[in-house]
Amino acid sequence: MAGSTASPPIRPYDGQVSRVELQQEVLPIVKRWRGVLYTAAVVARALTALGGVVLLGRLIALALNGSGHSTGGVGAILVAGLGLLGMGLPLLSVALARADWSGAAALLDRAAGGRPETRLSEPRTLVRPLAYTVVMLTLGGAVAVLSALVGVGSLVALVSPFLVAIGDQAVIGPFTVNTVSQSLFAAVIAVALLAGLVFASPAAARAHASLVFQVLTRPEQRLQRDLSMTAQSRARLVRAFDVERRRIESDLHDGVQPQLLSVSMTLGLALAAMPADAPGRADVARAQSQARQTLEALRRFVRNIHPQVLIDHGLGAAVGELADLFAIPITIDDQLADRLPADVETNLYFCVAELLANVVKHSGASQADVILRRLQPETELVEISVRDDGCGGAGTRRHENGGLDGIADRVAALDGDLVIDSPLGGPTIVTITLGVLEGGRR
């Protein structure tokens, strides 16, 4: 079972991210009002964090002021203030990081399950939340305060015409609005500023969400996500390949095969209507024979692409039919009580077909056994074993893009395990184990 078969091998995944996978990393479009709500929530959390830090630093500010306190009293207040800040800032950082992570995940439609794991007993897990909090308290705090001032000032400017109309005045920062012309001008400026904030909020929301993931995601989390995306991409490719197999099989079975059968029947009718000594009768008979041979070859080809028995009766029946095509006796022990998902059955069928072809071509075995079973009744784990009494050494003479590589790719796409036990001199046992959920693949 060491070599490859004549069937076209599947090209193994080369580790390169395809253009489709890269496009999946592009941030989704954020709707305008969703961006407004997200930005307003971020500003509110940043201002709350600023307020919390100010409260935590009150004792330190009181100690630095030092008025009315002895040196010992100032020192005690300073120590207490530093201790309070040292305990409160990590808690504040964890709360802010988790809240912003959840908001960013919801905005970008990502699973929030990968949020940063923070434990006060492990200070290294607090480094990224603390760094993120520093960014949000400095640059983020400046932007939040500016946005809040612009928003509040614009709202005051919008109502300034009503205040002036009732004889009152509006104070907007250093400006006082007490005339109708001033109030109308302030209202126009307020509408422009609010419109600018609304239109800029989707871009600001996406930028902040990107910052959250960049700062709070640990390298191992990013690597795990990339590996997960790669595995999902490989599974999609295998499924697409099998769907294309089925489409080709259906086109040949429902289109080309009936046409060839019609040609063969037409030639048979023409041959029956011709006298035995009619000129060209031998050519018609030869054409009918060639049509029959072509039809039979096409049927074998269609069966190899995707056997109909696999669709109708499942994996055990399809493997049993396949075993009848080989020259050596092959025993099939089908212990699967129910059908497996269609993509799982298809991939396992071609894995078994590849293994049996290798047995016949390379192992010199006199017999082989195939066992299809669940590891325990009603369990999610399915095990497929192919055993032969050949010369062994499977995998020691593997070729790039060979049959075993194709099997390994299919099993990996199913998130399964492939184990090859093949000592020199035999016997060889190849075991495929994978998890299958009730409604589909794991």
C-alpha positions in Angstrom: 0.0 0.0 0.0 3.0 2.3 -0.3 2.6 3.6 -3.8 0.1 5.7 -5.6 -2.7 4.6 -7.9 -3.4 5.7 -11.5 -6.3 7.9 -10.4 -5.5 11.6 -10.4 -4.2 12.6 -6.9 -5.5 15.6 -5.0 -3.1 18.5 -4.8 -2.2 19.0 -1.2 -2.6 22.3 0.5 0.6 24.3 0.1 0.2 26.6 3.1 -0.4 29.7 0.9 -3.5 31.9 1.6 -5.6 32.2 -1.5 -7.2 35.4 -2.8 -10.6 34.2 -1.5 -9.2 33.8 2.0 -7.6 37.2 1.9 -10.9 38.7 0.9 -12.4 37.2 4.0 -10.1 39.4 6.1 -11.5 42.6 4.6 -13.6 44.5 7.2 -17.3 44.4 6.5 -19.2 47.6 5.6 -20.6 49.3 8.7 -24.0 50.9 8.4 -24.1 54.5 9.3 -26.5 54.5 12.2 -24.9 51.3 13.6 -21.6 53.2 13.4 -23.1 56.1 15.2 -24.4 53.9 18.1 -21.1 52.1 18.3 -19.0 55.3 18.3 -21.3 56.8 21.0 -20.9 53.7 23.2 -17.1 53.8 22.8 -17.0 57.5 23.7 -19.2 56.8 26.7 -16.9 54.0 27.9 -13.8 56.1 27.3 -15.2 59.0 29.4 -16.3 56.5 32.1 -12.8 55.1 32.2 -11.3 58.6 32.4 -13.7 59.3 35.3 -12.6 56.1 37.0 -8.9 56.9 36.7 -9.6 60.4 38.1 -11.3 58.9 41.1 -8.5 56.4 41.6 -6.0 59.2 41.5 -7.7 61.5 44.0 -5.7 60.2 46.9 -2.4 60.7 45.0 -3.4 64.2 44.0 -4.4 64.9 47.7 -1.0 63.6 48.8 0.9 65.7 46.2 -1.0 68.8 47.3 0.1 68.1 50.9 -1.6 71.1 52.5 -2.6 70.6 56.1 -0.9 67.2 56.5 2.3 66.1 58.1 5.0 64.4 56.2 4.0 61.0 57.6 0.4 61.7 56.7 1.3 62.7 53.1 3.3 59.5 52.8 0.5 57.3 54.1 -2.0 59.0 51.7 0.4 58.6 48.8 1.0 54.9 49.6 -2.8 54.3 49.9 -3.4 56.2 46.7 -0.8 54.2 44.7 -2.2 50.9 46.2 -5.7 51.9 45.2 -4.6 52.8 41.7 -2.5 49.6 41.4 -5.6 47.5 42.3 -8.2 49.5 40.5 -6.5 50.1 37.2 -6.1 46.4 36.2 -9.8 45.9 37.1 -10.8 48.9 35.0 -8.6 47.7 32.1 -10.1 44.2 32.1 -13.7 45.7 32.2 -12.9 48.2 29.4 -11.1 45.6 27.2 -13.9 43.0 27.5 -16.6 45.6 26.8 -14.8 47.0 23.8 -14.0 43.5 22.5 -17.6 42.4 22.7 -18.7 45.6 20.9 -16.1 45.2 18.2 -17.0 41.6 17.6 -20.6 42.5 17.3 -19.8 45.3 14.9 -17.7 43.2 12.6 -19.9 40.1 12.9 -17.2 38.0 14.5 -17.6 35.4 17.3 -16.9 37.0 20.7 -15.6 33.7 22.1 -12.0 34.6 21.3 -11.9 37.6 23.7 -8.7 38.0 25.7 -8.4 35.8 28.7 -7.4 37.9 31.6 -6.7 36.6 35.1 -5.5 38.8 38.0 -3.4 35.8 39.3 -1.4 35.9 36.0 -0.1 39.4 35.4 1.2 38.6 31.9 -2.5 38.3 30.8 -3.0 41.9 31.9 -0.3 43.5 29.7 -2.5 43.9 26.6 -5.6 45.2 28.4 -3.4 47.7 30.3 -1.7 48.8 27.0 -5.2 49.2 25.4 -6.4 51.2 28.4 -3.4 53.5 28.1 -4.2 54.2 24.5 -7.9 54.8 25.2 -7.1 57.1 28.2 -4.7 59.2 26.1 -5.5 59.3 22.4 -8.9 57.8 22.9 -9.7 60.1 25.8 -8.7 63.2 23.8 -11.0 62.1 20.9 -13.8 61.2 23.3 -13.7 64.5 25.1 -13.5 66.4 21.8 -16.4 64.4 20.4 -18.4 64.9 23.5 -17.8 68.7 23.5 -18.7 68.9 19.8 -21.8 66.9 20.3 -23.0 68.8 23.4 -22.1 72.2 21.9 -23.9 71.3 18.7 -27.1 70.3 20.6 -27.0 73.6 22.5 -26.5 75.5 19.2 -29.5 73.7 17.7 -31.8 75.0 20.4 -30.2 78.4 20.6 -32.8 80.0 18.2 -35.6 78.9 20.6 -33.6 80.3 23.6 -33.1 83.6 21.8 -36.7 83.8 20.8 -37.9 83.6 24.4 -35.4 86.3 25.4 -32.7 84.0 26.8 -29.2 83.4 25.6 -27.1 80.3 24.8 -23.5 79.9 26.0 -21.4 77.6 23.8 -17.9 77.4 25.3 -16.3 80.8 25.0 -19.1 82.1 22.7 -22.3 83.7 23.8 -25.3 83.7 21.4 -27.9 86.3 22.1 -29.2 87.5 18.7 -31.3 85.8 16.1 -28.6 86.0 13.4 -26.1 84.5 15.8 -28.4 81.7 16.8 -29.3 80.8 13.2 -25.6 80.8 12.2 -24.8 78.6 15.2 -27.6 76.2 14.3 -26.3 75.9 10.7 -22.8 75.2 12.0 -24.2 72.6 14.5 -26.1 70.8 11.7 -22.9 70.6 9.7 -20.8 69.3 12.6 -23.4 66.7 13.6 -23.7 65.6 9.9 -19.9 65.3 9.8 -19.9 63.2 13.0 -22.6 60.9 11.6 -20.9 60.4 8.2 -17.5 59.9 9.9 -18.8 57.4 12.5 -18.7 54.2 10.3 -15.0 54.8 9.4 -14.2 55.7 13.0 -16.1 52.6 14.3 -14.2 50.3 11.9 -10.9 51.9 12.8 -11.6 51.4 16.5 -12.7 47.8 16.1 -9.5 47.1 14.1 -7.5 48.7 17.0 -9.3 46.5 19.5 -8.4 43.3 17.7 -4.9 44.4 16.9 -4.0 45.3 20.5 -6.0 42.7 22.4 -5.4 39.6 20.3 -2.4 37.6 21.4 -0.2 36.1 18.7 -1.2 32.6 19.5 -4.9 33.6 19.2 -4.2 35.1 15.8 -2.3 32.0 14.7 -5.1 29.8 15.9 -7.7 31.8 14.0 -5.5 31.6 10.8 -5.2 27.9 11.2 -8.9 27.6 11.7 -9.6 29.6 8.6 -7.1 27.5 6.6 -8.8 24.3 7.8 -12.2 25.7 6.8 -11.0 26.8 3.4 -9.5 23.3 2.8 -12.8 21.7 3.8 -14.7 24.0 1.4 -12.3 23.1 -1.4 -12.9 19.4 -0.8 -16.6 19.8 -0.7 -16.6 21.9 -3.8 -14.5 19.3 -5.5 -17.0 16.6 -4.6 -20.0 18.7 -5.7 -18.3 19.2 -9.0 -17.8 15.4 -9.2 -21.5 14.9 -8.7 -22.3 17.5 -11.3 -20.1 15.8 -13.9 -21.5 12.4 -13.0 -25.0 13.7 -13.4 -24.3 15.3 -16.8 -22.7 12.2 -18.1 -25.3 9.9 -16.7 -28.3 11.9 -17.8 -26.9 13.4 -21.0 -24.1 11.6 -22.8 -24.9 8.1 -21.7 -28.5 8.1 -23.0 -27.3 9.5 -26.3 -24.7 6.8 -26.7 -27.4 4.2 -25.9 -29.7 5.7 -28.5 -26.9 5.5 -31.1 -26.3 1.8 -30.2 -30.0 1.0 -30.5 -30.3 2.9 -33.8 -27.4 1.0 -35.2 -28.9 -2.3 -34.0 -32.2 -1.5 -35.7 -30.4 -0.6 -38.9 -28.4 -3.8 -38.7 -31.5 -5.9 -38.2 -33.2 -4.3 -41.2 -30.2 -5.0 -43.5 -30.0 -8.2 -45.5 -27.1 -10.5 -44.5 -25.3 -9.8 -47.8 -26.0 -6.1 -47.9 -23.0 -3.8 -48.7 -21.7 -2.0 -45.6 -23.4 -4.4 -43.1 -20.0 -5.3 -41.6 -19.2 -1.6 -41.0 -22.6 -1.1 -39.3 -22.0 -4.1 -37.1 -18.5 -2.8 -36.2 -19.9 0.7 -35.4 -22.5 -0.9 -33.1 -19.8 -2.9 -31.3 -17.7 0.2 -30.8 -20.8 2.1 -29.5 -21.4 -0.6 -27.0 -17.8 -0.6 -25.9 -17.8 3.1 -25.5 -21.0 3.0 -23.5 -19.6 0.4 -21.2 -16.4 2.5 -20.8 -18.5 5.5 -20.0 -20.5 3.6 -17.4 -17.3 2.6 -15.7 -16.0 6.1 -15.9 -19.2 7.5 -14.4 -19.1 4.9 -11.6 -15.6 5.9 -10.8 -16.5 9.6 -10.7 -19.3 9.1 -8.2 -21.0 5.7 -7.8 -24.8 5.8 -7.8 -24.9 3.1 -5.2 -23.2 5.4 -2.8 -26.0 7.9 -3.1 -28.8 5.3 -3.0 -27.5 2.8 -0.4 -24.6 4.4 1.5 -21.0 3.8 2.2 -21.1 0.0 3.1 -22.9 -1.0 -0.1 -20.7 1.2 -2.3 -17.5 -0.3 -0.8 -18.9 -3.7 -1.2 -19.6 -3.1 -4.9 -16.1 -1.6 -5.2 -14.5 -4.7 -3.7 -16.1 -6.9 -6.3 -14.0 -5.2 -9.0 -10.6 -6.3 -7.6 -8.8 -9.5 -8.3 -8.1 -10.5 -4.6 -10.8 -11.4 -2.1 -11.9 -8.4 0.0 -14.0 -8.9 3.1 -16.3 -6.0 4.1 -17.5 -5.7 7.7 -20.1 -2.9 7.7 -21.1 -2.2 11.3 -22.6 1.3 10.5 -26.2 1.1 11.5 -27.2 4.4 9.9 -26.1 6.7 7.0 -23.4 9.2 7.4 -23.5 12.8 6.0 -23.2 12.8 2.2 -19.8 14.7 2.1 -18.4 12.3 4.7 -19.5 9.2 2.8 -18.1 10.6 -0.4 -14.7 11.3 1.0 -14.5 8.1 3.0 -15.5 6.1 -0.1 -12.6 7.6 -2.2 -10.2 7.1 0.7 -11.1 3.4 0.8 -11.0 3.1 -3.0 -7.5 4.6 -3.0 -6.3 2.3 -0.2 -7.7 -0.9 -1.9 -6.2 0.1 -5.2 -2.8 0.5 -3.4 -3.3 -3.0 -1.9 -3.7 -4.6 -5.2 -1.0 -2.7 -7.0 1.8 -2.5 -4.5 1.4 -4.8 -1.5 1.3 -8.2 -3.1 -1.4 -9.2 -0.6 -3.6 -12.2 -1.1 -6.6 -10.8 0.8 -7.8 -7.6 2.4 -10.4 -6.6 5.0 -12.4 -3.4 5.4 -14.1 -2.6 8.6 -16.6 0.3 8.9 -17.8 1.0 12.4 -18.5 3.4 15.2 -16.1 3.1 18.1 -19.0 2.7 20.5 -22.7 2.4 19.8 -24.3 5.8 19.2 -21.0 7.6 19.5 -19.9 10.4 17.2 -16.6 8.8 16.3 -16.5 6.7 13.1 -13.5 4.4 12.3 -12.6 3.0 8.9 -9.9 0.3 8.9 -8.3 -1.3 5.8 -6.0 -4.3 6.5 -4.0 -6.5 4.1 -1.5 -9.3 4.5 1.0 -7.9 2.0 4.6 -6.9 2.2 4.1 -3.8 4.4 6.2 -0.7 4.2 3.4 1.6 3.3 4.5 5.2 3.6 8.2 4.5 3.4 8.2 5.0 -0.4 5.7 7.8 -0.6 5.8 10.2 -3.5 4.8 13.8 -3.5 1.2 14.2 -4.5 0.8 10.4 -4.2 -2.2 8.4 -3.2 -1.5 8.6 0.5 -1.1 12.4 0.3 -4.5 12.6 -1.3 -6.0 10.4 1.5 -4.3 12.5 4.1 -5.7 15.7 2.6 -9.3 14.3 2.5 -9.0 13.1 6.1 -7.6 16.4 7.3 -10.5 18.3 5.6 -12.9 16.1 7.6 -10.9 17.0 10.8 -10.0 13.4 11.2 -6.9 11.3 12.0 -5.0 8.9 9.6 -2.9 6.2 11.2 -0.7 3.9 9.1 0.7 0.8 10.8 2.8 -1.0 8.2 6.0 -2.7 9.3 8.2 -4.3 6.7 6.9 -7.8 6.0 3.3 -6.8 6.9 0.6 -6.8 7.7 -0.6 -3.3 6.9 -3.4 -1.6 8.8 -4.6 1.9 7.8 -7.1 3.5 10.2 -9.2 6.6 9.6 -11.0 8.1 12.6 -13.2 11.1 12.4 -16.0 12.7 14.4 -19.5 13.0 12.8 -22.3 15.0 14.3 -25.9 14.1 14.0 -26.7 16.7 11.3 -23.3 16.8 9.6 -19.7 16.8 9.9 -17.8 18.0 13.0 
